[in-house]
Amino acid sequence: MNFYEFLDLDNRGKAFAIWHYGVYLMSRTFNGDIHKLYAIEDFYVEVCHNVESQMAGKITSFESVDFLEPYLDQINLDDLMSIVK
């Protein structure tokens, strides 16, 4: 599935694609909501979960690594280096 095929899906189709093709990468908390980051082939998908309602809300997809910036401070370089060694 490519980026443009994903964009053409409705929310139910996007949820199916994330469940079946998405690789969970990490989560972050922003404004009290949990944002979960997934990779699907050569693009990324962020799903915003409302903590109070326990429901998934906005689904954002993007190809540019620039949008990964909010997640960068969570990456522990020491952990990565121990994997590479």
KENU-743244 format. One line per 4 residues: their letters; for each residue x, y, z of N, C-alpha, C, O, CB. Coordinates in steps of 0.1 Angstrom, whole numbers. Glycine has a CB too. Layout:
a	X/Y/Z/X/Y/Z/X/Y/Z/X/Y/Z/X/Y/Z ~ ...;
end
This chain:
mnfy	9/-12/0/0/0/0/9/12/0/18/13/8/-10/0/12 ~ 6/21/-9/14/34/-9/7/45/-3/-5/44/2/18/37/-24 ~ 14/56/-1/8/68/6/-5/73/0/-14/76/7/19/79/5 ~ -6/73/-13/-18/79/-20/-30/69/-19/-41/73/-18/-15/82/-35;
efld	-27/56/-19/-38/46/-17/-43/48/-2/-55/47/0/-32/32/-19 ~ -34/50/7/-38/52/21/-47/65/22/-57/64/29/-26/53/30 ~ -43/75/15/-51/88/16/-65/86/11/-74/93/16/-44/99/8 ~ -67/77/1/-80/75/-5/-89/67/4/-101/67/1/-78/68/-18;
ldnr	-84/61/15/-93/53/23/-101/62/33/-97/73/37/-84/43/31 ~ -113/56/37/-120/63/47/-114/59/61/-105/51/61/-136/59/47 ~ -119/64/72/-113/61/85/-113/47/88/-103/42/94/-120/69/96 ~ -123/40/85/-124/25/88/-113/18/80/-107/9/85/-138/20/84;
gkaf	-112/22/67/-101/16/59/-87/19/64/-78/10/63/-103/20/44 ~ -85/31/68/-72/35/74/-69/27/87/-58/22/88/-72/50/77 ~ -79/25/95/-77/17/107/-74/3/104/-65/-3/110/-90/17/116 ~ -80/-3/94/-77/-16/89/-63/-17/84/-55/-26/87/-87/-21/78;
aiwh	-59/-7/76/-45/-7/70/-35/-6/81/-24/-12/81/-44/5/60 ~ -37/3/91/-28/4/102/-27/-9/110/-15/-13/113/-32/16/112 ~ -38/-15/112/-38/-28/120/-30/-39/112/-23/-46/118/-52/-32/123 ~ -32/-40/99/-26/-51/92/-13/-48/86/-4/-57/84/-36/-54/80;
ygvy	-10/-35/83/3/-32/76/12/-23/84/24/-22/81/0/-25/63 ~ 7/-17/94/14/-7/102/24/-14/112/21/-24/117/5/2/110 ~ 36/-8/113/46/-12/123/46/-1/133/50/11/130/60/-14/116 ~ 42/-4/146/43/5/156/57/10/159/66/1/160/36/-1/169;
lmsr	59/23/160/72/28/163/74/34/177/83/30/184/76/39/153 ~ 65/43/181/65/49/194/53/57/197/45/60/188/78/57/196 ~ 52/62/209/41/71/213/47/83/220/58/83/224/31/63/223 ~ 38/93/220/41/106/227/28/111/233/18/108/228/49/116/218;
tfng	29/119/243/18/126/249/18/141/246/29/147/247/17/124/264 ~ 7/146/241/7/160/237/-7/165/240/-17/160/236/10/162/222 ~ -8/176/248/-21/182/252/-30/171/258/-42/172/256/-28/188/240 ~ -25/162/266/-33/152/273/-37/140/264/-44/131/269/-45/158/278;
dihk	-34/141/251/-38/130/242/-25/121/239/-14/126/240/-44/135/229 ~ -27/109/236/-16/100/232/-16/99/217/-26/96/210/-18/86/239 ~ -4/102/211/-2/101/197/7/89/194/18/88/200/5/114/192 ~ 2/80/186/9/67/183/14/68/169/7/71/160/1/55/185;
lyai	27/65/167/33/66/154/35/52/148/41/43/155/47/74/155 ~ 31/51/136/33/38/128/40/41/115/39/52/110/19/32/126 ~ 47/31/110/52/31/96/45/21/88/42/10/92/68/28/97 ~ 42/26/76/36/17/66/44/19/53/43/30/47/20/19/63;
edfy	51/9/49/60/10/37/69/22/38/78/23/47/52/10/24 ~ 67/32/30/76/44/30/69/57/35/73/68/31/81/46/15 ~ 59/55/43/53/67/49/49/64/64/50/53/68/40/71/41 ~ 45/74/71/42/74/85/28/77/87/22/85/80/51/83/93;
vevc	22/72/98/8/75/102/9/78/117/14/70/125/-1/63/99 ~ 2/89/121/1/92/135/-14/91/139/-22/97/132/7/106/138 ~ -17/84/149/-31/82/154/-32/89/167/-24/86/177/-35/67/155 ~ -41/99/169/-43/106/181/-54/99/189/-65/97/184/-46/121/179;
hnve	-51/95/201/-61/88/210/-64/98/221/-56/103/229/-55/75/216 ~ -77/100/223/-82/109/234/-82/101/246/-89/90/247/-96/115/230 ~ -75/105/256/-74/97/269/-87/97/276/-91/86/281/-64/104/278 ~ -95/107/276/-108/108/283/-118/99/277/-125/91/284/-113/122/284;
sqma	-119/99/264/-130/91/257/-125/77/254/-133/68/250/-134/98/245 ~ -112/75/255/-106/62/251/-108/59/236/-108/47/232/-112/51/260 ~ -110/69/228/-113/67/214/-101/72/205/-95/82/209/-126/74/210 ~ -99/66/194/-89/71/184/-96/82/177/-108/82/173/-85/60/174;
gkit	-89/93/175/-94/104/168/-88/107/155/-89/98/146/-93/117/177 ~ -81/117/154/-75/122/141/-64/112/137/-55/107/145/-69/136/142 ~ -64/109/124/-54/100/117/-47/109/107/-53/114/98/-60/87/111 ~ -34/111/110/-26/120/101/-15/111/94/-8/103/101/-19/131/109;
sfes	-14/112/81/-3/105/74/6/115/67/2/126/63/-9/95/63 ~ 19/111/66/29/120/60/41/112/55/44/101/60/33/130/70 ~ 48/117/45/59/111/40/72/118/45/83/111/45/59/112/25 ~ 72/130/48/84/138/52/88/134/66/80/134/75/81/153/51;
vdfl	101/132/67/107/129/81/106/142/89/108/141/102/121/124/79 ~ 104/153/84/103/166/92/92/165/102/93/171/113/100/178/83 ~ 82/157/100/70/156/109/74/146/120/66/145/130/58/151/102 ~ 85/140/120/90/131/131/96/138/142/99/133/153/99/120/125;
epyl	99/151/140/106/159/150/100/158/164/108/157/174/105/174/146 ~ 87/158/167/82/157/180/86/144/187/86/143/200/67/158/180 ~ 90/134/180/94/121/185/109/120/188/113/111/196/90/110/176 ~ 117/129/183/132/127/183/137/127/197/147/120/200/138/138/175;
dqin	131/135/206/137/136/219/135/123/228/140/122/238/131/148/227 ~ 127/114/223/124/102/230/134/91/226/134/80/232/110/97/227 ~ 142/93/215/151/83/211/164/84/219/171/94/220/155/85/196 ~ 167/72/225/179/71/234/191/66/225/191/55/221/177/62/246;
lddl	200/75/222/212/71/214/220/60/220/226/52/213/220/83/211 ~ 221/60/233/229/49/240/223/36/237/230/26/234/229/52/255 ~ 209/35/237/203/22/234/205/18/220/208/6/217/188/23/236 ~ 205/28/210/208/25/196/222/20/194/224/11/187/205/37/188;
msiv	231/26/201/245/23/200/248/9/205/256/1/199/254/33/207 ~ 241/5/215/243/-9/221/237/-19/211/242/-31/211/236/-10/235 ~ 228/-16/203/222/-25/193/232/-27/182/234/-38/177/209/-20/188 ~ 238/-16/178/247/-16/166/260/-23/170/266/-30/161/251/-2/162;
k	265/-23/182/278/-29/186/277/-44/184/287/-51/187/281/-26/200;
end
